[in-house]
Amino acid sequence: MQRGNTVPQKAWPMSLSVEPTTSCNLRCPECPSGLRSFTRPTGMLQTELLAELMKEVGPRLAYLNLYFQGEPYLHKGMDELVRLGRAHGVYTSTSTNAHFLRPERCEAIVESGLNRLIISIDGTTQETYQSYRVGGTLDKVLEGTENMLRARRKSKSGLPHIVWQFLVVGPNEHQLGEIQSMAKEIGVDELVVKTAQIDAPADAHPLLTKDPELRRYDREKDGTWSIRNAFRDECWRMWQGCVMTWDGRIVPCCFDKDAEHTMGTFGEKAFESIWFSEQYDAFRAQIFHARSSIEMCQNCSEGSHVYA
């Protein structure tokens, strides 16, 4: 129930996203890691910090996503991070560009107990793939996927659930049929086609798709582009979960890529004191009163077509 200018939080989060690192080997054009555009520092999550977080939150948690910005498997202790989640019985996932999935790496991933592995594959040819995954090699993604499938078969564990994620953009939208066939042929468990977040959509933007059903944005009569979103003053994510950056900053959601709305720093404060703080309650109240005034919310996909 809302009281005054705050919205008191009474429940612990069901899910958390935790950032292993901001470092990345690719230079994707709509990604702060790829663009090297962060104002916050780049670094690696200390295993001890996640261990302390899981000690406090793990018994109440259902889902742990070890991903925010960057490439998780640049973190040398990534398997230990996964084990910290699994030790509490938490469903644990991550997302990767698959350039580091060598056979021995894949065997270690399987042994870590990871539940879900999302592999980004944004083209069926090198030309279309590299139009978004700048600096990437499609053959490495295909080889890495095969290595993961082989390691899983060898272990007979059935884990992780392996997902191909196809970020549909202008250069690759004609390849939807091909990626569906490739997914079946290689044997991944699931193919997800995801629409792209674009920071400044405009006429002739190279990433906007021709098919309106494959994008999040519409062209208005005055020539401007806007997100296809009802944009209500509400957001369930504020109560369901949050994100912790590699250095312990607690931010409200995955759209706060530069941690502009830090609610507190875990390690300096207990998670409980941050999650249930007056500052966090006031931010939740602002969502109800004037969500459009929050910059990160203005390009939020909540309520729009994200998965095609």
Secondary structure, DSSP 8 states (H G I E B T S, - for coil): --BTTB----S--SEEEE-SBS--S---TT-HHHHT--SS---B--HHHHHHHHHHHGGG-SEEE--SSS-GGGSTTHHHHHHHHHTTT-EEEEEE-STT--HHHHHHHHHHT--EEEEE---SSHHHHHHHSTT--HHHHHHHHHHHHHHHHHHTS--SEEEEEEEE-GGGGGGHHHHHHHHHHHT-SEEEEEE---SS--TT-TT--SSGGG-SEEE-TTS-EEE-----S--THHHHEEEE-TT-EEESSTT-TT-TT--EEBTTB-HHHHHT-HHHHHHHHHHHHHGGGSGGGGG--TTS--B-
